[in-house]
Every structure is written in structure tokens, then in C-alpha cells.
Amino acid sequence: MISIRIFARKTVVAIAIAGLLAACTAAGPVDVASLSPAAQQLRQQQVEHQRVQQGVAVGAVLGGAIGAGIGALASPNNRGRGALIGGLAGAFAGGAAGGAYAQNVNQQTRRIAAEQDAARATIRSANASIASFNRQAASASRIVSQERSRISSLDAQYRRGQITLAEYRSQARSARQNVSLIEASVSRANADVATLERAVAGGNTSAQAQLNQMRAQRDRLQGLARQLGQVYDRVP
């Protein structure tokens, strides 16, 4: 019976050593930001594989220890054999449970990573939109300046009798499409603002800065649309 007891102890010790080795096996420090997308994917797969191994090993140690104790208590006449059988059964069950737990952790990790990727994609898209609306606002500002000068010139011509009121109004009417053009940019900016507001409300607080900038661009475009409308309102 002594040999069975010794074997049972050795089995549990071996399982414990395997668990420690699996837990200590880790890749060296890696600058993930410098990796290509394919390399980052490989790195993630390695981490997930290691996590499963660690879960199995730790589960086996705990299961083996608990199983050995229960087996010894259940076989008072032959504690060594009971501990051996219980330890092996517990190690197997514990390893399976540990592996399942690690797989669940991996799934949660992938979900979190996907959410982070989506958050970063939202910010990238917002930055591109902000840059685009900044260019649109600059163009709208030039339109306002040009139309202000043009309407002033038409107004002077009308007052000198060089053009009729109908001609004055006709030229001003054809130019009013510029207001609609700027208002279309405002509408698109409003849609992007709403998208960012939903993202921030949903937990993507890192997009708050982009939301503030987008609102500023939207407000700037709205102001330019109003200014251009006021320019055309001068036409009698």
C-alpha cells in the first residue's frame, strides 16, 4: 500500500509542477503597436492558447488535490488507492473545467477587443469627417465673402440704374442655391454629431473630444449659412 500512496503523491506533485510550468510559460515583452495586423493576430492567438493551457493546468491541480482528498476519505481501508483514483479523476475533471473557463475568458477578451476596435474605428471616421467639414466650412466662408461682394456690386448697379430690379432679383435668386449647398453640409454634420453622441452615450467616452470638434464644425457651418442668407435678404 505504501507504493500506491507514494505514487498518488507523485501524481499530484507532477500535476502541480505542470501547472506551474504552464503558468510561467509566457512570451517575452513585445511592442504590440509595432506589429503588423497579421503579427498582432498571431500574438493574440498565442496569448489565448497560453491562457487555455494555464486554465487546464490550474484546474488539474485543484481538481487533483480535491479528488485525492475525497478519494482517501471514501476509501478508509485503502487510502492510498482511493487518493490515487480520486486524484486522477479530479485532475481530469478539473482540467476540463479549467480549460472551459479559459475558453470563456478568451471569448470575453475577443469581445472586448472587438468593442475597442469599433471605438477606434469610430474615432478614425470622426477625425476624417471633422477634417472634411473643416474644408467645407472654409469653402463656405469663401462663398459668403464672394457673394457679399457680388450682391453689393449688384445693389450699386441697380441704384445707378444700370440693371433693372428684375435683373437684380434674377441674379440673386440663382445664387440662393449656395444657401442650400451649405445647409446640406449642416445636415450631414448633424448626422455625424448624432452618431458620435450615441457612441459616447454607449460608453465610448474617448470620442468626446471628436464630438466637441464635430459640434463646433456644425455650428460654424450653420453660422455661415445664416450669414449668406442675410446677404441675400438685402435684395429688395
Salt bridges, closest charged atoms under 4 A:
GLU48 OE1 - ARG110 NH1 2.71
GLU115 OE2 - ARG111 NH1 3.06
ASP117 OD1 - ARG120 NH2 2.43
GLU147 OE2 - ARG150 NE 3.22
ASP155 OD2 - ARG159 NE 2.84
GLU197 OE2 - ARG215 NH2 2.91
ASP219 OD1 - ARG218 NE 2.75
